[in-house]
Amino acid sequence: MKMILPLFLLLALTSAPLARAQQAKAAVVAFENVNVVPMDRERVLEKQTVIVRDGRIAEIGPAGKTKTPEGAVRVDGRGKYLMPGLAEMHGHLPPPQAGEKEIAATLALFVANGVTTVRGMFGFPNHPEVRDKVSRGDILGPRLYVAGPALSGNSVPSVEVAQKMVRDQKAAGFDLLKVHEGLSLEAYDAVVAAAKDAGIAYGGHIPDKVGLQHALKTKMATIEHLDNYIEALEADNSPIKGADPQTRAAKLPFHLDEKKIPALATATRDAGVWNVPTMALYLNVFSSESGEALAQREEMKYAVPQMLKNWVGQRNNQLKSFDPEAIKRLVDIRKKILKGLHAAGAKIMLGSDSPQFFNIPGFALQREMQAMVDAGLTPYQVLETGTRNPAIYLKTINETGTVEVGKRADLILVDANPLESVGNVARRSGVMVNGKWLPASELNKMLDEIAAMRKG
């Protein structure tokens, strides 16, 4: 069921200082006597030494047999677990007017939470440049894949405009196209054809005039938020077909046929279409808590103050038309859709849509992982959606996604086994992003700077 939300509330300008994270860039880092969670399959390699050299995993072997090179930075891994860095496959980056400090703060929030890859899903003209600065090492941040400005009913009024926007975004260096609400069927099909000609991926929302089945038929690369699945589950004998949008929005949760889920999941799998479900975002939307209560979450101290104020007002306005029974039904059906997609072998990736509606970059992925566990996935299955699966989708599996010799050193060192509980991913002893080792003390310093920046 579509929820009308502002896609990206512009980040407020700030003059508060944010020191760029510094670290001694050692040629070699050794994680000694550490338990490795490689994520190639569900297993743990106990008591290993992992050697990182020049940003790559150079060696993995039993601690007693693997020698740490002289002069290496030694990281004590006893009792800890080394896993791949996480991918945020539906994130957002600040617009140009937010300024360099805000961009650095957003990227730092991701890194401090072990996010080493981000797919930005609402583009501004500065985003390819930000991506390239991170890649060069000019800015500390996760590896970025950036979408162009949204292709919506407002921005794409015709087939000709659709074709031009696709060509222009490809030429501007964006990595993918963001499809949004309001596109006509003809404009959507023009985007699809032009994207295939240009060799650029496209994904996002499913416009109402397109529908889930047509999106699957055209092999949309990714569907965000489980968009249009609930509409596709409408019962054949639903009495509200053809009703006005307001009536449909209010009544549709009570006229769904869950028996349609397996067929839709199988069709999704067969089409090769990926889903980024953003479960935790919709738990925020569907929450019965006031905006003031949600604003008390610990991680809200890292939110831009004006943005947080807007979220509180939006939440309280939503509560005026809150229907507990409809909301309960929507929460339940979204869990069943996600579980059904996974059971059918459809492709799923981790994403939170942050910063957005009480979702703070990095922190929101912790909530997202728990929401996916609550929907019936195991911790390993959830971690796979944030490590190996994104690498397969991005065609970087030879570079990232697992802990293996030769791969880029994007890693998280955690204090307890993440295969036992996804909550353990938050218990970080440090993060390595593109070979740069940032111990917990450095991560905490980064977070403290951002919290101080928010206070002004």
C-alpha positions in Angstrom: 0.0 0.0 0.0 1.6 3.3 -1.0 2.2 5.8 1.7 2.7 9.4 0.8 6.0 10.6 2.3 8.4 13.3 1.3 11.2 11.4 -0.3 14.1 13.4 1.0 13.8 16.3 3.5 16.6 18.7 2.6 19.4 18.7 5.2 19.8 22.0 7.0 23.0 24.0 6.6 25.2 24.0 9.6 28.4 25.8 10.6 29.3 23.5 13.5 32.8 22.0 13.1 33.3 18.4 12.1 36.9 17.2 12.0 37.6 14.8 9.2 38.4 11.3 10.6 42.1 10.7 10.8 43.9 7.5 11.1 47.5 6.3 10.7 47.5 4.6 7.3 49.6 1.6 8.0 50.8 -0.5 5.1 49.7 -3.7 6.9 47.0 -4.5 9.5 46.7 -7.9 11.2 43.6 -9.1 12.9 45.0 -11.7 15.3 43.3 -14.7 16.7 39.9 -13.6 15.4 36.8 -15.6 14.4 36.0 -15.0 10.8 32.4 -14.9 9.5 33.2 -15.1 5.7 29.6 -15.0 4.5 30.3 -17.3 1.6 28.0 -19.7 3.5 26.8 -20.0 7.1 29.9 -20.8 9.0 32.6 -19.4 11.4 36.3 -19.9 10.9 37.6 -19.8 14.5 40.9 -18.4 15.7 42.3 -17.0 12.5 44.8 -14.3 11.6 43.7 -12.0 8.8 46.4 -9.9 7.1 45.4 -6.7 5.2 47.9 -5.1 2.9 47.4 -2.1 0.6 43.6 -2.2 1.1 43.2 -5.9 0.3 42.9 -9.1 2.3 46.3 -10.6 1.7 46.2 -13.7 3.9 43.8 -15.7 6.1 45.1 -18.6 8.1 45.1 -20.3 11.5 46.4 -18.0 14.2 49.1 -20.4 15.3 50.5 -20.8 11.8 50.0 -17.4 10.3 52.8 -14.9 11.1 52.1 -11.2 11.6 54.4 -9.2 9.4 56.9 -7.0 11.3 55.7 -3.5 11.7 52.1 -4.3 11.1 49.3 -2.7 13.2 48.1 -5.6 15.5 44.4 -5.8 16.3 43.5 -8.2 19.1 40.7 -10.3 17.8 40.4 -12.7 20.7 36.7 -13.5 21.3 35.7 -11.2 18.4 34.2 -11.8 15.0 35.3 -10.3 11.7 32.6 -10.0 9.0 32.2 -8.1 5.7 31.1 -4.5 5.8 27.4 -3.8 5.3 25.8 -2.3 2.2 23.0 0.2 2.5 21.1 -0.3 -0.7 18.6 2.5 -0.3 20.3 5.5 1.3 20.3 9.2 0.6 23.1 11.8 0.3 22.8 15.5 1.0 22.1 18.0 -1.7 24.7 20.6 -2.8 23.3 23.3 -0.6 23.8 21.3 2.6 27.5 22.0 2.3 30.7 19.9 2.6 30.4 19.5 6.4 27.0 17.9 6.1 28.1 15.6 3.4 31.1 14.5 5.5 28.8 14.0 8.5 26.3 11.8 6.6 29.1 9.7 5.2 30.7 9.4 8.7 27.4 8.2 10.2 27.4 5.3 7.6 31.0 4.4 8.3 30.7 4.5 12.1 28.0 1.9 11.8 30.0 -0.5 9.6 28.4 0.6 6.3 31.0 0.4 3.6 28.8 0.6 0.5 25.9 2.9 -0.1 23.5 3.1 -3.1 22.1 6.6 -3.1 18.5 6.6 -4.3 17.6 10.2 -4.8 20.2 12.1 -6.8 21.5 15.7 -7.0 24.0 17.0 -9.5 26.9 16.9 -7.0 26.6 13.2 -6.2 28.9 11.8 -8.9 31.5 14.2 -7.7 31.0 13.1 -4.1 31.3 9.5 -5.2 34.5 10.2 -7.0 36.0 12.1 -4.0 35.3 9.1 -1.7 36.8 6.7 -4.3 40.0 8.8 -4.5 40.2 9.0 -0.7 39.6 12.8 -0.5 36.6 12.2 1.8 36.2 9.3 4.3 33.1 7.4 3.3 31.6 4.2 2.0 31.9 3.3 -1.6 29.0 5.1 -3.4 26.7 4.2 -6.2 24.5 7.2 -7.1 21.1 7.5 -8.8 20.1 10.6 -10.8 17.2 12.9 -10.0 13.9 11.1 -9.8 12.0 10.2 -13.0 8.5 11.1 -11.9 5.2 12.2 -13.3 6.3 15.8 -12.6 9.7 15.6 -14.2 8.8 13.3 -17.1 5.6 14.6 -18.8 6.3 12.8 -22.1 8.1 10.0 -23.9 10.5 12.5 -25.4 11.4 14.0 -22.1 11.9 10.5 -20.6 14.3 9.5 -23.4 16.3 12.8 -22.9 16.5 12.5 -19.1 17.9 9.0 -19.4 20.5 10.0 -21.8 21.4 13.1 -19.8 21.7 11.2 -16.5 23.9 8.6 -18.2 26.1 11.3 -19.6 26.3 13.1 -16.2 27.9 9.9 -14.7 25.1 8.6 -12.5 25.2 4.9 -11.8 21.4 4.2 -12.0 18.0 5.8 -12.6 15.4 6.3 -9.9 11.8 5.6 -11.1 9.2 7.4 -9.0 5.5 7.9 -8.7 3.2 9.5 -11.3 4.9 8.2 -14.5 2.5 7.2 -17.2 2.8 3.7 -18.7 4.1 5.2 -21.9 6.7 7.3 -20.1 7.8 4.3 -18.0 8.2 2.2 -21.1 10.2 4.9 -22.7 12.5 5.0 -19.6 12.9 1.2 -19.8 13.8 1.3 -23.5 16.2 4.2 -23.2 17.9 2.7 -20.1 18.5 -0.5 -21.9 20.0 1.4 -24.9 22.2 3.4 -22.6 23.3 0.5 -20.5 22.1 2.0 -17.1 20.1 0.2 -14.4 16.8 1.6 -13.2 14.8 0.9 -10.0 12.6 2.5 -7.4 8.9 2.9 -7.0 6.3 1.3 -9.2 3.9 4.0 -10.6 0.3 3.1 -10.2 -0.3 3.2 -13.9 2.5 0.6 -14.4 1.7 -2.0 -11.7 3.7 -4.8 -10.3 3.1 -7.3 -13.1 4.3 -4.9 -15.8 7.3 -3.9 -13.7 8.3 -7.6 -13.4 7.7 -8.1 -17.2 10.1 -5.3 -18.0 12.6 -6.7 -15.5 12.9 -3.6 -13.3 16.2 -4.0 -11.6 15.1 -3.2 -8.1 11.7 -2.6 -6.4 11.9 -0.4 -3.3 9.7 -0.6 -0.2 7.8 -3.7 -1.6 6.1 -1.1 -3.7 2.8 -2.2 -5.3 2.9 -5.8 -3.9 -0.1 -4.9 -1.6 -2.1 -3.5 -4.5 -1.3 -6.7 -6.4 -2.8 -8.8 -3.5 -6.2 -7.2 -3.8 -8.8 -9.9 -3.7 -10.6 -10.7 -6.9 -14.0 -10.0 -5.3 -12.8 -6.8 -3.6 -15.7 -4.3 -3.3 -13.5 -1.3 -3.5 -12.1 -1.8 -7.0 -12.7 1.5 -8.8 -13.3 3.4 -5.6 -11.7 6.8 -5.1 -8.0 6.8 -3.9 -8.9 7.9 -0.3 -11.3 5.0 0.1 -8.9 2.6 -1.4 -6.1 3.7 0.9 -8.3 3.3 3.9 -10.0 0.0 3.0 -7.5 -1.9 0.9 -5.8 -3.6 3.9 -9.1 -5.4 4.6 -9.6 -6.8 1.0 -6.3 -8.7 0.4 -5.8 -12.3 -0.7 -2.7 -13.7 1.0 -3.0 -16.8 -1.2 -1.6 -14.7 -4.1 1.8 -14.2 -2.3 3.5 -17.4 -3.6 2.6 -16.7 -7.2 3.8 -13.1 -7.0 7.0 -14.2 -5.2 7.7 -16.8 -7.9 7.1 -14.3 -10.6 9.5 -11.9 -9.0 12.2 -14.6 -8.7 11.7 -15.7 -12.4 12.0 -12.1 -13.5 15.3 -11.7 -11.7 14.0 -8.5 -10.0 15.5 -7.5 -6.6 13.6 -6.1 -3.7 14.9 -3.6 -1.1 12.0 -3.9 1.4 12.8 -1.1 3.9 10.8 -2.8 6.6 11.9 -0.6 9.5 10.8 2.6 7.7 7.3 1.4 7.5 7.3 0.3 11.1 8.1 4.0 11.8 5.2 5.1 9.5 2.9 2.5 11.1 3.9 3.2 14.7 1.3 4.4 17.2 4.0 6.4 19.0 3.9 10.2 18.9 6.5 12.2 17.0 7.9 13.4 20.4 8.3 9.7 21.6 10.1 8.7 18.4 12.4 11.7 18.7 13.6 10.3 22.0 15.4 7.4 20.4 19.1 7.5 21.2 20.3 7.9 17.6 18.1 11.0 17.1 20.9 13.1 18.6 22.6 12.7 15.2 19.6 14.0 13.2 19.6 17.5 11.6 17.4 19.5 14.1 15.1 21.0 11.4 14.7 17.6 9.8 13.8 16.0 13.1 11.3 18.8 13.8 9.7 18.1 10.4 9.5 14.4 11.2 7.8 15.0 14.5 5.2 17.2 12.9 4.6 14.7 10.1 4.2 11.9 12.6 1.6 13.8 14.7 -0.4 14.7 11.6 -0.5 11.0 10.6 -1.8 10.0 14.0 -4.9 12.1 13.4 -6.1 9.5 10.9 -4.5 6.4 12.5 -6.5 3.2 12.1 -5.0 0.5 14.4 -6.7 -2.4 12.7 -5.6 -1.3 9.2 -2.0 -0.7 10.4 -1.8 -4.1 12.1 -3.0 -5.7 8.9 -0.4 -3.8 6.9 2.5 -4.7 9.2 1.5 -8.4 9.1 1.1 -8.6 5.4 4.4 -6.9 4.7 6.1 -9.5 6.9 4.4 -12.3 4.9 5.4 -10.8 1.6 9.0 -10.6 2.6 9.0 -14.1 4.0 7.2 -15.3 0.8 9.8 -13.6 -1.5 12.6 -15.2 0.4 11.0 -18.6 0.5 10.6 -18.5 -3.3 14.2 -17.6 -3.9 13.5 -14.0 -5.0 16.4 -11.7 -4.5 16.5 -9.4 -1.5 18.9 -6.6 -0.4 19.3 -4.6 2.8 18.2 -1.0 2.8 16.6 1.5 5.2 15.8 4.7 3.2 17.8 6.9 5.5 18.0 9.7 6.4 14.2 9.6 6.3 11.4 9.7 8.8 13.2 8.8 12.1 15.8 6.7 10.2 19.4 7.8 10.9 22.1 6.7 8.5 23.8 3.5 9.6 21.7 3.2 12.8 18.6 2.5 10.7 20.2 -0.6 9.2 20.3 -2.1 12.7 16.6 -1.6 13.0 16.1 -2.9 9.5 18.0 -6.2 10.2 15.9 -6.8 13.3 12.7 -6.1 11.4 13.7 -8.7 8.8 14.4 -11.3 11.6 11.0 -10.5 13.0 9.5 -11.3 9.6 10.9 -14.8 9.8 14.4 -14.7 8.2 17.4 -16.1 10.1 20.3 -13.9 11.1 22.5 -15.4 8.4 19.8 -14.8 5.8 19.5 -11.2 6.9 23.3 -10.6 6.9 23.4 -12.1 3.4 21.0 -9.3 2.2 23.5 -6.7 3.4 26.8 -8.4 2.3 27.0 -11.0 -0.4 23.7 -10.2 -2.1 24.5 -6.5 -2.9 27.9 -7.6 -4.2 26.1 -10.0 -6.6 23.7 -7.2 -7.7 26.5 -4.7 -8.2 28.6 -7.2 -10.0 31.4 -6.7 -7.5 31.4 -10.2 -5.9 35.0 -10.7 -7.0 35.9 -7.6 -4.9 33.5 -7.4 -2.0 30.7 -9.1 -0.1 32.7 -11.8 1.6 35.8 -12.2 3.7 38.3 -13.8 1.3 41.9 -13.4 0.2 42.2 -10.9 -2.6 39.1 -8.9 -1.8 38.9 -5.3 -0.8 39.2 -4.9 2.9 35.8 -3.6 3.9 35.2 -5.2 7.3 33.5 -5.0 10.6 35.0 -6.3 13.9 32.3 -7.1 16.4 32.3 -8.4 19.9 29.9 -11.3 19.5 28.8 -13.7 16.9 26.4 -11.9 14.4 25.1 -15.3 13.2 23.5 -15.7 16.6 21.9 -12.3 16.7 21.9 -9.5 14.2 22.0 -7.1 17.2 25.6 -8.2 17.6 26.6 -6.2 14.5 26.1 -3.0 16.6 28.7 -4.2 19.1 31.6 -2.9 17.0 35.2 -2.9 18.0 36.1 -1.2 14.8 35.5 -0.8 11.1 37.8 -1.1 8.1 36.7 0.8 5.0 38.7 0.3 1.9 41.7 -0.8 4.0 41.5 2.1 6.5 41.3 0.7 10.0 39.1 2.8 12.4 39.0 1.4 16.0 36.0 1.9 18.2 37.6 4.9 19.8 37.9 6.7 16.5 34.3 5.8 15.5 33.0 7.1 18.8 35.0 10.3 18.3 33.4 10.8 14.9 29.9 10.3 16.4 30.6 12.7 19.2 31.6 15.4 16.7 28.4 14.9 14.8 26.3 15.0 18.0 28.1 18.3 19.0 27.5 19.6 15.5 23.8 19.0 15.8 23.6 21.0 19.0 25.2 23.9 17.3 
